[in-house]
Amino acid sequence: MNRINTLFYAAAATTAIAGIIHIILGIPSNNLNSQILFVVGGIAQIFWVIPLIRRWGPVWYSVGLGGTIVFIMIWVTTRMPDNFITGRGGRISDNGILTEAFQIAFVGIVIAILVLERKRTSQR
């Protein structure tokens, strides 16, 4: 398996794992807004496995990248005291850190994929 294939499978795995964790965390939530965000976002992250495995192209990878960055920004913002989303600082849980680690890995891997794809297409 070549390097680019490994990156696509790694990106698919990281987004799928983050999505599964989001769904698991969202289902028992007592806050409907959080529940919707976690479940819908988790489903979207799991969906993003398809464009990666089937190689739908840089536009799809970039949309997944952007969505994941938004998820990371929401998490960071909601951990700050007196933030504009919740008005209080949220707790930092092990599951939250695990999810963020997978999302940050996804961001790095997708950026590497986009760089390699751009190199590949410019060499033609």
N, C-alpha and C positions, 0 to 999 in steps of 0.2 A: 504494500500500500504506500502510495507516495505521500509526500508531506501535505499537499493541499487536501487530499481526501481525509487525512487524519484531522486536519483543522475543521473541515465541515462536520465530521462525526463528533468531534469534541464540542463544537459550538451547539450542535443539536442536543447533545447530552446535557450540557450545562443549562440551556434554556428549558429543557424538559424537566430537569430536577428542580429548578427554581419555580417553574409553573406548578409542579406537583405540591411543593411545599406551600406555595401561596394558596392553593385550593384547600389543602389540609388545615391551614391556619384560618382561612376565611369561613369555613363551614360552621364552626361553633361560635362565631362572633356574635356578641349581643348588640353590636352597632350595625344597622342595616347598610349604611354607607360603606363601612369598612368591608362588610361581607360581600357586597356587590363588587367593590374594587378588587378584592383579593380573588374572588372566584372568576370574574370576567378576565382580569389580568392574567391569572393562572392559565385559563383556557387559551388565551391568546399566546402565551409563552409556549404552551404545549403545541399549539397549531404551528408555531414557527419552526418546528422540526421539519415540516414538509418542505417549505421553500429551501431549507438548507440541504436536505438530503437529495431533493430533486433538482437542485441547482437552478432556481428560478431567476437568479441574476442579482446584480448589485443593488437595484432599486429595492427589492424585497429585503436584502440583507440590511440595507440602510434603515428601512422602516423598523425592522426588528431591533436594530441598534438604538434608534431614537426612542422607541417605546421602553426599552430596558433602562436607558439613561434617565428617562422620566420617572420610572419606578424607583431608581436609586435616589434621585433628587427628592422625591416625596418622602422616602424613608429617612434620609438625612434631615430634611426640614422638620419632620414630625418628631424628631428626637431633641430638637432645640427647645429650651424653655420659652414660653410666650410666643410660640410660632403662630403664623397667620392661618394655619389650617385647623389646628385643634385648640390652640390657645394655651397649651401646656406641653411640657416635654414628655415624650413617651419613654417607656422603659426599653432598654436594650437587652433583648433576650438572645439565648443561644440560637434559637430557630431564625431569628432576624439576622444575626450575623452570618449564619450558614447560607441563608437565602442571598444575602448581599454578596457573599464570597462567590457564589455561583454566577450571579449577575455580573459582577466585575470581571470574572473570568470570561464570560460570554462577550462582554464589551471588547476585551483585549483580543480575543480570538477572531471576532468579526472584523475588527480593524485590520488584523493581519491578513484575513481573507480578502478584504477590499484592496489592500495594498498589492497583494500577489495577483489578484484578478486584473488590477489596473496595469501592472507590469506585463502580464501575459498578453493583454489586448494591445498594448503599445508596441510590443515586439513583432506583431503581425505585419 
